[in-house]
Amino acid sequence: MRGSRSGAQALPPGGHPAGFPCERSTVHTASHAGQALVTVLTMVASVRIHDARTALVRNATDGGLVHYLSEVADYLRASGKLPETWNVQRVVDTTAFRLAATGQ
């Protein structure tokens, strides 16, 4: 994937245009200070996979995911970027995940 000020663009099949395999491709991210290169492997290495119990807590109806998105929504509302009527509960539904995680 290639990032730009206009958004991310998919790389051609096979990965990086220069011929590197996908897992070695780089993502270009724009910042106020300039351009930063981050390897996809570094990004993947920073991802945490929760154990089943933690994942169920994080994805509960009033769990961490909803709380996090509510905080983001509050910030965006305060800056005038999100309507007052926007509601996280109407957007996030983790029912299927929770059912699969509990084997139901």
N, C-alpha and C positions, 0 to 999 in steps of 0.2 A: 504494500500500500504506500502511496506517496501522498504526503500532506502538503497543502499549500494554503495561502490566505483564502482561496476560494473553496477549500474543502479537500477531502481525501479523494484520491483517484486510484483505482485498482491497477496493479502492475500487470503486464502481459503474462500469459502462462509461462511457467518456468522461472518466475521470479524477477529479479532485478533486470532492467534493460541491458545492463552490461553482461548478463549471463550468470550472475550469482544465483544459487538456489534460493527459493523463497525464504527459508529459515535464516538465511544470512543477509537478506535484504535489509535496507535501512529505511527508517521513516524520518522524513524531514519535517521538523516542527518549527513554526515561526514563533518568535517571542519578541517582546519589546526590545530586548538587549541584542537581538540578532538571531541567527540561525543556529540550531542545536541538532546534532545527529544522535539518534538513539537507536541502537540495534534492536531488532525484534526480540532477539534472545534475551537481552537485558530486560525488556518490558515483560516478557513471559516469566522470567526468573523472579520478578517482583510480585507476581500474582500469588495470593494465598488461596489455597483450597481448604475450606472449612470441613471439619469432621461432621458427620451426620447430625449430631446433637446441636452443634453450633449453627449449622446451616438452617435447621428447623427454627431455632430462636431468631436468627437474623431475618428469616423469611416469614415469620409469624404475621398475622393480620396487623398487629401493632408493633412489629419487630424493628430491628435495626435498619432494614432497607427503607421502610416507611418513614422512620424518624429522620434518616439521612435526607431523603427526598423532600421531606417537609421543611427541613432546615434550608435546603437549596431554594425551595419555593418561597420561603419567607424572605430570603436575601433578594431574590428576583422581584418579589412584590415591592419590597422597600426601595428598590432602584427603579421601579416603574416598568419593569420588563415582563411582568406576568400579571394577568388580570386577578383581581381579588377573588373571583368565583372559581378559580382553578383549584381542584381538590385531588390530592394524592390518592385517596382511597378509591376514587372513580377511575384512576389510571392504572394502579398497581393491583394485580390479582395473582397471588402466589399459590392459589388453591391447588393447581395441578402439581406443582413442585412438592407441596406438603403432602399430598396424597401419595405421590410416587415415593417420597422419602420414607414414609411410614408403612409402605407396602400395602396400602388399601386400594 
